């Protein structure tokens, strides 16, 4: 009984919901990035490495003197550049999307950690920066305690939804992800469309990484991404490749994650802390299994396309 009263107290605390939205922010951005890539028919498993490299690059840019939004732009640029490399390998050379993505993750992560060690060889405590401030001026519950990057993530959900379902360019993206041969017959360049979608999606992954160093924390440290990229890949399936459901999925996972943190901190925790750490992943897997069985994935997803071939 004491456990349930503690649970109700947690859910009634506005700061709990502030934490949920804060935890969800990089997941929203990353999931939207993966969604754009996959809507065009390309799986991007490089997201984990892209987030690491972008988090480092954005933080280093601000540490070197650029403003915070300049750091976000640098992070987005690094993500876009890595996305262009992935597009060259998977679209230009028609190589395996799985191998290219995993290779990109290992390359980006290793290069970021190496660069950090080269630039800060004798530093035991990561150097800090002044991160984004909370938007107190908004005067809105929960949202006022967030940073501008959270507001950006929330605004991008309807914008990308409008782009995909209301704009000709979005229709082209979905068309090359469903039937590239039909798209080609309509004069749409499959290679160019897929490349643009991958670059744009990877830039969003870069912004997701920058949130960790420029808003959630004020420094870069190893393993800070901590599997969030892989969660984003799963959330796209949960969302059935729809931006609105992607937002819901990110909030759902963030809810479980914030809940397990509060339960660990409460005095009524009766289970080993490892159980609470597993809680968001277990519940997310269950939700994924329930929803994914009815998910309609893009028909050309993970299928290389060579112009003129049938």
PAMARTOR-760673 format. One record per residue (C-alpha): residue number from 1; residue in one letter; x, y, z. Coordinates in steps of 0.2 Angstrom, whole numbers, padded with zeros to 4 digits. Example, Ala and Ser with C-alpha at 12.3 -4.5 7.8 and 13.67 -1.06 7.14 Angstrom:
% residues 2
[1, 'a', [0062, -0022, 0039]];
[2, 's', [0068, -0005, 0036]];
END
This chain:
% residues 310
[1, 'x', [0000, 0000, 0000]];
[2, 'x', [0014, 0012, 0004]];
[3, 'x', [0021, 0008, -0013]];
[4, 'x', [0005, 0014, -0022]];
[5, 'x', [0004, 0030, -0012]];
[6, 'x', [0022, 0034, -0016]];
[7, 'x', [0018, 0031, -0034]];
[8, 'x', [0003, 0042, -0034]];
[9, 'x', [0014, 0056, -0025]];
[10, 'x', [0027, 0054, -0039]];
[11, 'x', [0013, 0056, -0053]];
[12, 'x', [0006, 0071, -0044]];
[13, 'x', [0022, 0080, -0044]];
[14, 'x', [0024, 0093, -0058]];
[15, 'x', [0043, 0091, -0058]];
[16, 'x', [0040, 0072, -0063]];
[17, 'x', [0032, 0078, -0079]];
[18, 'x', [0045, 0091, -0082]];
[19, 'x', [0058, 0077, -0081]];
[20, 'x', [0048, 0066, -0093]];
[21, 'x', [0048, 0080, -0106]];
[22, 'x', [0066, 0083, -0104]];
[23, 'x', [0071, 0065, -0106]];
[24, 'x', [0059, 0063, -0121]];
[25, 'x', [0067, 0078, -0130]];
[26, 'x', [0083, 0069, -0138]];
[27, 'x', [0072, 0054, -0142]];
[28, 'x', [0059, 0065, -0151]];
[29, 'x', [0073, 0073, -0162]];
[30, 'x', [0082, 0056, -0165]];
[31, 'x', [0066, 0047, -0169]];
[32, 'x', [0061, 0060, -0181]];
[33, 'x', [0078, 0059, -0190]];
[34, 'x', [0076, 0040, -0191]];
[35, 'x', [0059, 0042, -0197]];
[36, 'x', [0064, 0053, -0212]];
[37, 'x', [0078, 0041, -0217]];
[38, 'x', [0066, 0026, -0216]];
[39, 'x', [0052, 0035, -0225]];
[40, 'x', [0064, 0036, -0240]];
[41, 'x', [0068, 0018, -0239]];
[42, 'x', [0085, 0019, -0230]];
[43, 'x', [0089, 0011, -0212]];
[44, 'x', [0101, 0022, -0203]];
[45, 'x', [0109, 0012, -0189]];
[46, 'x', [0122, 0026, -0188]];
[47, 'x', [0112, 0036, -0177]];
[48, 'x', [0121, 0031, -0161]];
[49, 'x', [0137, 0037, -0168]];
[50, 'x', [0130, 0052, -0176]];
[51, 'x', [0123, 0057, -0159]];
[52, 'x', [0140, 0055, -0150]];
[53, 'x', [0150, 0064, -0163]];
[54, 'x', [0137, 0078, -0164]];
[55, 'x', [0136, 0080, -0145]];
[56, 'x', [0155, 0081, -0144]];
[57, 'x', [0156, 0093, -0159]];
[58, 'x', [0142, 0105, -0153]];
[59, 'x', [0150, 0105, -0135]];
[60, 'x', [0167, 0108, -0142]];
[61, 'x', [0161, 0123, -0153]];
[62, 'x', [0153, 0131, -0138]];
[63, 'x', [0168, 0128, -0127]];
[64, 'x', [0179, 0136, -0141]];
[65, 'x', [0168, 0152, -0140]];
[66, 'x', [0153, 0150, -0152]];
[67, 'x', [0136, 0154, -0145]];
[68, 'x', [0124, 0140, -0140]];
[69, 'x', [0114, 0140, -0156]];
[70, 'x', [0130, 0140, -0166]];
[71, 'x', [0135, 0124, -0156]];
[72, 'x', [0118, 0117, -0162]];
[73, 'x', [0121, 0122, -0180]];
[74, 'x', [0139, 0113, -0179]];
[75, 'x', [0131, 0098, -0172]];
[76, 'x', [0118, 0097, -0186]];
[77, 'x', [0131, 0100, -0198]];
[78, 'x', [0142, 0085, -0192]];
[79, 'x', [0126, 0075, -0192]];
[80, 'x', [0122, 0080, -0210]];
[81, 'x', [0140, 0076, -0215]];
[82, 'x', [0140, 0059, -0208]];
[83, 'x', [0123, 0056, -0215]];
[84, 'x', [0130, 0061, -0232]];
[85, 'x', [0143, 0047, -0230]];
[86, 'x', [0130, 0035, -0226]];
[87, 'x', [0120, 0040, -0241]];
[88, 'x', [0135, 0038, -0252]];
[89, 'x', [0138, 0020, -0246]];
[90, 'x', [0120, 0015, -0246]];
[91, 'x', [0112, 0025, -0260]];
[92, 'x', [0127, 0028, -0271]];
[93, 'x', [0136, 0012, -0269]];
[94, 'x', [0121, 0001, -0265]];
[95, 'x', [0130, -0007, -0250]];
[96, 'x', [0122, -0015, -0235]];
[97, 'x', [0112, -0003, -0225]];
[98, 'x', [0115, -0013, -0209]];
[99, 'x', [0134, -0014, -0211]];
[100, 'x', [0136, 0004, -0216]];
[101, 'x', [0126, 0011, -0202]];
[102, 'x', [0135, 0000, -0189]];
[103, 'x', [0151, 0005, -0196]];
[104, 'x', [0147, 0023, -0196]];
[105, 'x', [0142, 0021, -0177]];
[106, 'x', [0159, 0013, -0173]];
[107, 'x', [0169, 0026, -0183]];
[108, 'x', [0160, 0041, -0176]];
[109, 'x', [0161, 0035, -0158]];
[110, 'x', [0179, 0030, -0159]];
[111, 'x', [0184, 0047, -0168]];
[112, 'x', [0175, 0057, -0155]];
[113, 'x', [0183, 0048, -0140]];
[114, 'x', [0200, 0049, -0149]];
[115, 'x', [0198, 0068, -0152]];
[116, 'x', [0192, 0071, -0134]];
[117, 'x', [0208, 0062, -0128]];
[118, 'x', [0219, 0072, -0140]];
[119, 'x', [0212, 0089, -0135]];
[120, 'x', [0210, 0085, -0117]];
[121, 'x', [0224, 0073, -0112]];
[122, 'x', [0227, 0077, -0094]];
[123, 'x', [0209, 0082, -0089]];
[124, 'x', [0201, 0071, -0076]];
[125, 'x', [0185, 0081, -0075]];
[126, 'x', [0176, 0086, -0091]];
[127, 'x', [0177, 0104, -0095]];
[128, 'x', [0160, 0113, -0093]];
[129, 'x', [0150, 0126, -0103]];
[130, 'x', [0135, 0137, -0099]];
[131, 'x', [0121, 0127, -0106]];
[132, 'x', [0104, 0133, -0112]];
[133, 'x', [0093, 0141, -0099]];
[134, 'x', [0075, 0136, -0095]];
[135, 'x', [0061, 0146, -0104]];
[136, 'x', [0054, 0154, -0088]];
[137, 'x', [0047, 0169, -0099]];
[138, 'x', [0034, 0157, -0107]];
[139, 'x', [0024, 0156, -0091]];
[140, 'x', [0017, 0139, -0095]];
[141, 'x', [0017, 0124, -0083]];
[142, 'x', [0030, 0111, -0087]];
[143, 'x', [0035, 0119, -0103]];
[144, 'x', [0043, 0134, -0094]];
[145, 'x', [0055, 0122, -0086]];
[146, 'x', [0062, 0116, -0102]];
[147, 'x', [0075, 0123, -0114]];
[148, 'x', [0072, 0130, -0131]];
[149, 'x', [0078, 0114, -0139]];
[150, 'x', [0063, 0105, -0131]];
[151, 'x', [0051, 0118, -0139]];
[152, 'x', [0060, 0115, -0156]];
[153, 'x', [0058, 0096, -0154]];
[154, 'x', [0039, 0098, -0151]];
[155, 'x', [0037, 0110, -0165]];
[156, 'x', [0046, 0099, -0177]];
[157, 'x', [0033, 0085, -0175]];
[158, 'x', [0018, 0094, -0184]];
[159, 'x', [0030, 0102, -0196]];
[160, 'x', [0037, 0085, -0202]];
[161, 'x', [0020, 0078, -0202]];
[162, 'x', [0014, 0092, -0213]];
[163, 'x', [0030, 0090, -0224]];
[164, 'x', [0027, 0071, -0227]];
[165, 'x', [0008, 0072, -0230]];
[166, 'x', [0004, 0089, -0237]];
[167, 'x', [0019, 0094, -0247]];
[168, 'x', [0025, 0087, -0264]];
[169, 'x', [0043, 0085, -0258]];
[170, 'x', [0036, 0074, -0244]];
[171, 'x', [0026, 0064, -0256]];
[172, 'x', [0042, 0061, -0266]];
[173, 'x', [0051, 0055, -0250]];
[174, 'x', [0037, 0043, -0246]];
[175, 'x', [0035, 0037, -0264]];
[176, 'x', [0054, 0032, -0265]];
[177, 'x', [0052, 0023, -0249]];
[178, 'x', [0037, 0013, -0255]];
[179, 'x', [0040, 0011, -0274]];
[180, 'x', [0056, 0018, -0281]];
[181, 'x', [0052, 0012, -0298]];
[182, 'x', [0035, 0021, -0299]];
[183, 'x', [0044, 0036, -0292]];
[184, 'x', [0057, 0035, -0306]];
[185, 'x', [0044, 0034, -0319]];
[186, 'x', [0036, 0050, -0313]];
[187, 'x', [0053, 0059, -0315]];
[188, 'x', [0058, 0059, -0297]];
[189, 'x', [0077, 0055, -0294]];
[190, 'x', [0077, 0041, -0281]];
[191, 'x', [0095, 0044, -0277]];
[192, 'x', [0094, 0063, -0274]];
[193, 'x', [0078, 0061, -0264]];
[194, 'x', [0085, 0047, -0253]];
[195, 'x', [0101, 0057, -0251]];
[196, 'x', [0092, 0073, -0245]];
[197, 'x', [0081, 0063, -0233]];
[198, 'x', [0096, 0054, -0225]];
[199, 'x', [0106, 0071, -0224]];
[200, 'x', [0091, 0080, -0216]];
[201, 'x', [0087, 0065, -0205]];
[202, 'x', [0105, 0064, -0199]];
[203, 'x', [0105, 0083, -0196]];
[204, 'x', [0090, 0080, -0184]];
[205, 'x', [0100, 0066, -0175]];
[206, 'x', [0114, 0078, -0173]];
[207, 'x', [0103, 0091, -0165]];
[208, 'x', [0097, 0077, -0153]];
[209, 'x', [0115, 0074, -0148]];
[210, 'x', [0118, 0092, -0145]];
[211, 'x', [0104, 0092, -0133]];
[212, 'x', [0114, 0081, -0121]];
[213, 'x', [0129, 0092, -0120]];
[214, 'x', [0121, 0109, -0123]];
[215, 'x', [0105, 0108, -0113]];
[216, 'x', [0103, 0092, -0102]];
[217, 'x', [0121, 0092, -0096]];
[218, 'x', [0135, 0105, -0098]];
[219, 'x', [0149, 0094, -0103]];
[220, 'x', [0154, 0079, -0114]];
[221, 'x', [0158, 0063, -0106]];
[222, 'x', [0160, 0045, -0113]];
[223, 'x', [0144, 0034, -0115]];
[224, 'x', [0132, 0049, -0112]];
[225, 'x', [0121, 0044, -0127]];
[226, 'x', [0119, 0027, -0118]];
[227, 'x', [0109, 0018, -0131]];
[228, 'x', [0097, 0032, -0135]];
[229, 'x', [0100, 0030, -0154]];
[230, 'x', [0094, 0012, -0153]];
[231, 'x', [0079, 0017, -0144]];
[232, 'x', [0075, 0029, -0157]];
[233, 'x', [0076, 0016, -0171]];
[234, 'x', [0064, 0005, -0161]];
[235, 'x', [0052, 0020, -0158]];
[236, 'x', [0050, 0022, -0176]];
[237, 'x', [0043, 0005, -0178]];
[238, 'x', [0032, 0008, -0163]];
[239, 'x', [0026, 0024, -0171]];
[240, 'x', [0022, 0015, -0188]];
[241, 'x', [0033, 0028, -0196]];
[242, 'x', [0021, 0042, -0191]];
[243, 'x', [0027, 0058, -0183]];
[244, 'x', [0013, 0060, -0171]];
[245, 'x', [0014, 0043, -0164]];
[246, 'x', [0033, 0045, -0163]];
[247, 'x', [0030, 0059, -0151]];
[248, 'x', [0019, 0048, -0141]];
[249, 'x', [0032, 0034, -0141]];
[250, 'x', [0046, 0045, -0135]];
[251, 'x', [0035, 0052, -0121]];
[252, 'x', [0030, 0034, -0116]];
[253, 'x', [0048, 0028, -0115]];
[254, 'x', [0053, 0044, -0105]];
[255, 'x', [0038, 0041, -0093]];
[256, 'x', [0045, 0024, -0089]];
[257, 'x', [0063, 0030, -0088]];
[258, 'x', [0058, 0045, -0076]];
[259, 'x', [0047, 0034, -0066]];
[260, 'x', [0061, 0021, -0063]];
[261, 'x', [0072, 0035, -0057]];
[262, 'x', [0060, 0041, -0045]];
[263, 'x', [0056, 0024, -0038]];
[264, 'x', [0074, 0021, -0035]];
[265, 'x', [0075, 0037, -0025]];
[266, 'x', [0060, 0034, -0015]];
[267, 'x', [0061, 0025, 0002]];
[268, 'x', [0049, 0012, -0003]];
[269, 'x', [0059, 0003, -0017]];
[270, 'x', [0058, -0015, -0012]];
[271, 'x', [0067, -0022, -0028]];
[272, 'x', [0085, -0022, -0033]];
[273, 'x', [0089, -0006, -0042]];
[274, 'x', [0094, -0016, -0058]];
[275, 'x', [0075, -0021, -0060]];
[276, 'x', [0071, -0002, -0060]];
[277, 'x', [0084, 0001, -0073]];
[278, 'x', [0076, -0013, -0084]];
[279, 'x', [0059, -0006, -0082]];
[280, 'x', [0058, 0006, -0096]];
[281, 'x', [0066, -0006, -0108]];
[282, 'x', [0054, -0020, -0103]];
[283, 'x', [0039, -0010, -0104]];
[284, 'x', [0044, -0002, -0121]];
[285, 'x', [0047, -0020, -0128]];
[286, 'x', [0030, -0025, -0123]];
[287, 'x', [0022, -0010, -0131]];
[288, 'x', [0033, -0012, -0146]];
[289, 'x', [0027, -0030, -0148]];
[290, 'x', [0009, -0026, -0146]];
[291, 'x', [0010, -0011, -0159]];
[292, 'x', [0023, -0018, -0171]];
[293, 'x', [0012, -0032, -0177]];
[294, 'x', [0000, -0021, -0186]];
[295, 'x', [0014, -0008, -0192]];
[296, 'x', [0014, -0005, -0210]];
[297, 'x', [0032, -0002, -0215]];
[298, 'x', [0039, 0007, -0231]];
[299, 'x', [0039, -0007, -0244]];
[300, 'x', [0056, -0002, -0251]];
[301, 'x', [0064, -0001, -0234]];
[302, 'x', [0082, -0008, -0234]];
[303, 'x', [0081, -0012, -0252]];
[304, 'x', [0095, -0005, -0263]];
[305, 'x', [0089, 0004, -0278]];
[306, 'x', [0099, 0004, -0294]];
[307, 'x', [0092, 0015, -0308]];
[308, 'x', [0085, 0006, -0323]];
[309, 'x', [0085, -0011, -0314]];
[310, 'x', [0068, -0020, -0312]];
END
